[in-house]
C-alpha cells in the first residue's frame, strides 16, 4: 500500500466546571463528549460525521488518574458503537498524549490505521466532591476494577498525590529485599515529583550563578505570565478568573505555603480539575473523500521521545535533562525543521524547571522569549489534567495553526520526575520531505550513553552538596531535609537526610531572606541503621519478623560520628514514581 499522509481533522476540549455531586461526570463521559465534539469539529455534515465515526478503527486513551476502569478503550468504543481493531490504554506519564499522536500518525502513514482517535481526561474535582460527601463510588459511575479506597485518597494539595502514595506503597511491597536495600528514594523518603523537580531547580539556579532571590523572582514572573494566558483560555480551569501576579506567586503566605523549597503551592501543578480532550486523525486521501475542508487540516510532521533513568540519583547531573534535549533535537530533525522554524511552543510545565530547561536548550529567553512557550498557561493555572495536559496542548496548537499566521508548532510533553519526554511538531503545511511521515522513533527507549557518577548506597565522610530540597509541613515549618551529595575522597554520589535539627534549620535557611547557598557547601555524611519490621500471621499466631536493615545516610554541617540507630527523619517512604 502506498504511504498515506496523516492529518488532524478534528479536535475538542471538554470542561465540567461544576464541583457539585449531582453534576459529577466520570472521565469516560467527558472523553466521550470530547470525541463527539472532535467529530463535529471536522466541519462535515451530519451524514458524513456518522460515516466518519463508523470508520474509526483505532482508539488510544491516556490512562486516567481518576478512576480504575477495566477496559476504558473498550468502554468508549461500545458507547460510540464502533469496533476498532486497535485499542490501547497507556501507562501513566505526562508524555503520553504526544507519544500517542506520533504513533497514530505513523500507523496512518503505514496504512495500518484509517481513522484514529486519541483521547484522555480527568474528573478529580468531581471525585473530590463525592469523597467529601461520602459518596464513593460516585453515583452512576462505571464499576471500577478494584476497590475505590485503594486507588485514591483526597489531599488538599492534589488528589494525584494520594494516587502516588498508593502506587508507591504497592511498588515497595513488590520489590525484592535486595532491590529495596538499594532503593535510595524509598530508604530516604524522597522520589515524589514535589521532591525531585525542586532538586533540579536548585541545581539549575546554582549552575547559572543565580541568587536564591533572583531565582524565585524568575519563577514567579514566569508563572505569572502563564497565569495570564490561562485566564484568557476558555478551556482552562481558571478561565475568566483574575490572573495570579508575580508577587502573589513568589510570596509565601497562608494561601501559598511552601511545599518543597524552592516551590510554594502556586509553583506546583494543580490537579483537582474536570477536563478532557480528543484529537481525530486520518489520511489526506480519506479526509478529501469525506469532504473535510482543507482549512481544518493540520499536519503532524514528526516526533521523538525517550527517557532518562527511572532513578533520579542515576542521572548525569541536576541542571540538564538529556531526555528533554534529545527529544527536542530529534523531534525537530525528524520533522524537517529547525528551532527557528517554530512559531509556537507549548512546553509542559508541572513546575517551572521544565520550561526553563527547554528554553535553555533551545536558546530562548525564559522570561522574554521571541515566541510563545505556552498556549495553555501551565498545570498550575490551566489545570494539571493528570497525564493528559499535553492533549490540551495539541488541541490548542491545532486551533492556532488553523487560524494563522503561525505555521509550525512544537509540543514538549514531560512525564515522571523529569523522566519521560516526547516531542511532536505540527504544521499547517505538509512535510518538506518526500516521505509522508517518519517510520520510527529516532531515539532509544532509555538514554544510557551519559556519564553517571558511581553511587554510594552507604556513604561515610566529608562531602559536597550537589543539590538539595527541604519539605515543609502545613504549618509552614521545615520538616525534612534532603541532599544529593558527592564524597570528596571518591567522587561517589549519595542521597542523605538531615541528621539533626541544626542541619535542617541551616538547610532551610536558604528559603528565608538570607542568601546562604547550600550547593557546594561541605557536609559530613554517615550511615545510620533503621530496622524494618512487619507483622505476619502464621497458624493464627502473630509473629514479628525482622527484615533487611535499611541503612540510611544522614548529613550534618558539623563533623560527628555515627551513633548507630537514631531518631533521624520520620515520615512516609516514597520511591521514584512516574506521573
VEXVEXKE-913729 format. One record per residue (C-alpha): x, y, z. Coordinates in steps of 0.001 Angstrom, whole numbers, padded with zeros to 6 digits, always signed. Layout:
XYZ/...
***
This chain:
+000000+000000+000000/+001319+003449-000933/+002296+005652+002029/-000507+007906+003270/-000098+011423+004647/-001557+011742+008167/-003599+014800+009018/-005502+016037+012070/-009083+016861+011086/-010863+017385+014400/-010101+018422+017982/-012136+019214+021072/-011835+020116+024745/-014495+019494+027385/-014710+021103+030824/-017139+020317+033623/-016612+023276+035943/-019205+022165+038478/-017965+020572+041670/-021430+019510+042828/-022063+015822+043422/-025186+015850+041265/-023088+017125+038330/-020254+014627+038757/-019447+013203+035335/-016892+010411+035194/-013819+010620+032945/-015326+008282+030324/-018307+010618+029908/-016033+013624+029455/-013867+011755+026922/-016901+010528+025018/-018200+014077+024708/-014766+015279+023582/-014656+012607+020855/-018128+013566+019617/-017201+017234+019554/-013952+016441+017706/-016021+014695+015029/-018217+017792+014778/-015095+019949+014557/-014319+018449+011137/-016943+020724+009576/-018722+017784+007929/-022480+017465+007613/-024361+015066+009879/-024363+012123+007465/-020645+012437+006787/-019942+012693+010525/-021763+009406+011054/-019775+007803+008255/-016533+009102+009755/-017432+007757+013195/-018230+004337+011771/-014765+004168+010198/-012806+004743+013419/-010533+001718+013604/-008093+002938+016262/-008711+004341+019734/-005919+005277+022138/-006626+006509+025657/-004287+008256+028064/-004577+006442+031381/-006656+008403+033865/-005711+009064+037483/-009341+009432+038498/-010889+006023+038036/-009682+002420+037600/-011530+001198+034513/-011418-002437+033464/-011236-001553+029758/-011557+002164+029034/-010879+001990+025264/-013435-000822+025017/-015987+001170+027006/-015597+004206+024741/-015828+002017+021633/-019031+000463+022952/-020587+003880+023608/-019589+005063+020099/-020937+001819+018590/-017694+001052+016823/-015355-001939+016814/-011825-000568+016340/-009148-003139+015658/-006588-001102+017605/-007473-000329+021238/-004875+000845+023722/-004664+002456+027149/-001287+003915+028096/+000825+003671+031191/+000912+006709+033436/+003021+009620+032189/+002530+013188+031010/+004475+012340+027841/+001728+010011+026646/-000513+012415+024627/+002362+013467+022362/+003551+009871+022078/+000070+008681+021095/-000223+011368+018416/+003167+010456+016990/+002342+006748+016904/-001162+007225+015456/+000244+009393+012664/+002829+006702+011925/+000187+003953+011721/-001842+006048+009291/+001229+006703+007168/+001973+002977+007063/-001586+002135+006073/-002289+000309+009338/-004998+002725+010503/-007724+004561+008615/-009224+006828+011292/-007608+007262+014707/-008910+008806+017908/-006649+009766+020800/-008257+010996+023985/-007862+011408+027715/-009478+013128+030643/-009817+013511+034388/-012626+014170+036852/-010615+014648+040019/-012654+017680+041102/-015862+015655+040902/-014236+012731+042670/-013121+015037+045489/-016658+016408+045820/-018069+012893+046032/-015442+011864+048583/-016279+014882+050711/-019975+013942+050569/-019159+010306+051444/-020484+009139+048081/-017856+006709+046884/-018128+005288+044368/-019852+008294+042790/-023471+007585+041820/-023819+006238+038284/-020113+005872+037534/-018780+002767+035794/-017987-000060+038199/-014243+000083+038983/-011918-002853+038579/-010735-002533+042175/-011900-001027+045454/-012023+002732+045173/-010451+003186+048604/-007278+001546+047369/-006915+003841+044414/-007020+007331+045796/-007083+009364+048979/-008035+013055+048902/-005368+015661+049552/-005725+019394+049845/-002572+019702+047778/-003508+017417+044899/-005542+014258+044583/-002797+012863+042401/-000551+012854+045435/-002870+010327+047048/-002641+008166+043948/+001135+008482+044113/+001246+007295+047711/-000909+004286+046883/+001173+003305+043864/+004361+003850+045853/+003183+001526+048604/+002347-001126+046027/+005753-000910+044378/+007570-001077+047708/+005621-004184+048667/+006552-005915+045427/+010250-005036+045408/+012589-007831+046400/+014615-007452+049571/+017803-006745+047625/+016068-004188+045441/+014598-002466+048471/+018031-002281+050064/+019294-000213+047123/+016141+001871+046632/+017712+005123+047767/+014474+007009+047194/+012435+004716+049394/+015110+004498+052082/+015419+008283+052293/+011710+009104+051761/+012339+011047+048560/+011207+010476+044985/+007810+012140+044557/+007500+014944+041975/+007272+017537+044765/+010784+016454+045798/+012643+015792+042564/+011696+018833+040478/+012982+021141+043253/+016290+019239+043197/+016647+020274+039563/+015507+023869+040103/+018047+024424+042858/+020865+022861+040848/+019923+024828+037719/+019942+028036+039774/+023420+027342+041123/+024697+026269+037704/+023654+029635+036234/+025043+031611+039165/+021636+032952+040215/+020946+034041+043747/+018021+032436+045540/+016160+035735+045422/+016746+036092+041676/+015612+032540+041055/+012382+032993+042989/+011634+036196+041100/+012261+034456+037766/+009944+031548+038576/+007252+033886+039902/+007356+036105+036812/+007284+033081+034510/+004229+031601+036198/+002519+034987+036346/+002847+035143+032553/+001459+031609+032319/-001432+032514+034633/-002318+035404+032347/-002503+033012+029389/-004693+030557+031324/-007096+033270+032460/-007846+034019+028806/-008094+030420+027586/-011771+029335+027506/-010812+025687+028098/-008735+026476+031185/-009976+025536+034624/-009298+029130+035724/-010731+030860+032652/-012150+034263+033476/-010550+034441+036913/-008022+037168+037739/-004520+036038+036875/-002095+035474+039737/+000623+038105+039940/+004352+037544+040289/+004101+038910+043828/+001327+036515+044869/+003106+033537+043266/+006530+034322+044675/+005468+035258+048206/+004931+032513+050762/+001637+033053+052536/-001218+031147+054159/-002756+030637+050702/+000613+029921+049123/+002510+027802+051608/+005926+026368+050839/+005707+022747+049693/+009303+021747+048918/+011856+024512+048520/+012023+026495+046277/+008417+025902+045154/+005436+027305+047053/+001994+025940+046221/+001407+028246+043228/+004500+026806+041527/+003126+023246+041857/+000714+021560+039445/-002974+021770+040399/-004717+018511+039535/-008207+018839+041002/-009989+019527+037707/-012613+018027+035371/-011104+018251+031889/-010943+016057+028785/-009760+016418+025198/-009712+014415+021980/-007957+014506+018624/-009074+012845+015371/-006637+011818+012630/-006913+010245+009205/-005129+010360+005849/-005370+013288+003452/-006895+010878+000946/-009762+009869+003216/-010232+013418+004518/-010634+014574+000928/-013002+011701+000168/-015183+012641+003140/-015123+016304+002186/-013309+017656+005233/-012366+021238+004289/-008612+021636+003918/-008851+024654+006211/-009395+022118+009028/-006301+020070+008191/-003194+020236+010345/-000232+018024+009541/+001776+016086+012126/+005337+016425+010837/+007232+014099+013138/+008142+013338+016697/+010675+011817+019051/+010807+010677+022647/+012993+008951+025181/+013567+008726+028917/+016293+009258+031482/+016959+006799+034268/+013951+005972+036436/+016131+006626+039468/+016924+010322+039770/+020227+009593+041548/+021444+007724+038453/+021420+010776+036171/+024460+012729+034967/+023600+015973+036786/+020647+018023+038013/+020923+021099+035817/+020280+019458+032433/+017883+016838+031105/+019324+014667+028338/+015851+013345+027563/+014490+016870+027043/+017450+017971+024952/+017476+014921+022712/+013719+014791+022300/+013706+018433+021217/+016602+017977+018819/+015360+014755+017245/+011733+015886+017214/+012768+018874+015130/+015095+016842+012927/+012514+014149+012215/+010049+016884+011245/+012474+018536+008839/+012550+021723+010918/+014985+023855+012874/+014204+025607+016130/+013959+028945+014327/+011213+027494+012090/+008897+027048+015072/+006329+029811+015580/+004592+028407+018663/+005822+026256+021533/+003973+024580+024343/+006343+023292+026995/+004945+021055+029713/+005041+022962+032982/+004145+020996+036099/+006908+023010+037791/+008887+025995+036428/+012040+023943+035841/+010615+022079+032810/+010031+025103+030542/+013262+026626+031870/+015325+023621+030768/+013598+023570+027374/+014185+027288+026844/+017796+026987+027926/+018473+024173+025483/+016846+025986+022552/+018424+029346+023355/+015120+031035+024215/+014936+033778+026823/+012992+032303+029737/+011062+035462+030586/+011099+037251+027244/+011003+034579+024522/+010533+035768+020966/+007770+033187+020532/+005087+031852+022896/+006272+028965+025089/+002807+028068+026429/-000587+028042+024756/-002408+026744+027830/-000895+028518+030826/+000745+025679+032715/-000521+022942+035004/-000990+025313+037935/-003294+027741+036164/-004756+025815+033213/-005125+022739+035370/-002944+019659+035552/-005280+017213+033858/-003489+014150+035195/-001445+012595+032409/-003496+014389+029763/-002281+018005+029945/-000464+017885+026607/-003576+016590+024818/-004980+020036+025512/-001770+021497+024087/-002383+019510+020887/-005927+020831+020539/-004806+024399+021267/-001951+024131+018775/-004290+022865+016060/-006632+025817+016543/-003784+028325+016472/-002263+026858+013320/-005624+026752+011549/-006202+030460+012019/-002626+031608+011375/-000404+033471+010971/+001703+030802+012725/+002736+027884+010518/+004731+025494+012705/+004313+024438+016309/+006183+022206+018761/+004813+020461+021853/+007061+019067+024605/+005250+016570+026855/+007003+015556+030086/+006270+012707+032472/+007523+011159+035689/+010109+013150+037608/+011755+014693+034543/+011877+011093+033349/+009878+010656+030131/+009752+013121+027237/+008031+013186+023869/+008034+015958+021273/+005701+016368+018311/+005727+019056+015630/+002564+020206+013850/+002126+022449+010820/-000472+023999+008556/+001724+022795+005688/+002776+019245+004723/+006222+017832+005343/+009021+019129+003167/+010401+015608+002826/+009166+013179+000191/+008224+010689+002935/+004734+011015+004352/+005847+010529+007954/+008911+009152+009808/+008707+005369+010035/+010155+005144+013549/+011018+006983+016731/+014660+008026+016184/+015530+007767+019874/+016135+004745+022109/+013660+003913+024830/+016189+004858+027526/+019267+007095+027371/+022270+005110+028559/+025241+006843+026897/+025664+009575+029512/+028305+009660+032258/+026856+008927+035693/+028991+009089+038839/+029355+005924+040916/+026649+005593+043558/+027335+005012+047252/+024262+003420+048802/+026008+003878+052149/+028220+006934+052445/+030712+007997+055097/+032963+011016+055249/+033394+014576+054081/+031215+015527+051134/+029894+018365+048987/+026212+019149+048396/+025313+018638+044733/+021664+019651+045140/+019001+019672+047823/+015444+020452+048856/+013514+020932+052086/+009976+019671+052643/+007725+021893+054760/+004692+020896+056807/+001279+022547+056620/+002109+024938+059425/+004989+026294+057356/+007839+024743+059303/+010663+022758+057684/+010183+019054+058324/+012547+017035+056116/+015892+017928+054615/+017212+016068+051573/+020522+016360+049809/+022238+014662+046902/+025959+014887+047556/+029379+013758+046381/+032005+012216+048625/+035201+014254+048401/+037503+011227+048594/+035879+009079+045908/+033524+011329+043936/+030688+008883+044653/+027152+010254+044728/+024810+009591+047644/+021381+010591+048938/+021005+011692+052554/+018554+013078+055093/+019239+015707+057731/+020859+014273+060854/+019828+016908+063360/+017654+019949+063868/+020582+022309+063379/+021391+020906+059937/+017731+021063+058898/+017473+024651+060074/+020609+025649+058199/+019478+023946+055005/+016040+025514+055336/+017618+028890+055991/+018153+029225+052258/+014390+029659+051917/+014386+032755+054104/+015679+036205+053238/+019269+035067+053721/+021418+034308+050695/+023073+031223+052108/+023739+028864+049170/+023838+025220+050291/+025038+023881+046937/+028795+023458+047062/+028882+023528+050870/+030836+020921+052815/+028858+018446+054907/+029673+015294+056831/+027751+012161+055995/+027411+008968+057991/+025276+005832+057993/+022520+005123+060436/+020696+001812+060711/+016951+001546+060540/+015120-001673+061267/+012247-002601+059043/+009756-004942+060667/+006493-006363+059555/+003689-008237+061227/+002978-011691+059870/+000338-014170+060909/+001165-017854+060871/-001118-020590+062257/-003173-017939+063998/-000166-016545+065883/+001258-013089+065199/+004956-013190+064594/+007408-010361+064428/+009971-010901+061688/+012979-008708+061238/+013565-007818+057618/+016652-006430+055908/+018142-003451+057685/+017615-000297+055662/+020734+001778+056086/+020027+005443+055641/+022602+008181+055067/+022405+011246+057291/+024276+014511+056874/+025372+017259+059199/+027101+020571+058611/+029255+019760+061640/+031581+016785+061892/+030161+013987+064024/+030382+010237+064424/+027745+007678+063534/+025758+006777+066631/+024071+003666+065274/+020321+003682+065400/+018949+007154+065997/+015838+009197+065706/+016661+010863+062404/+013873+011505+059934/+010418+010030+060200/+007636+010008+057647/+006189+008021+054764/+008596+006304+052434/+008474+007137+048736/+010061+005561+045760/+010530+007163+042352/+007125+007041+040643/+006133+008304+037219/+003210+010576+036564/
***
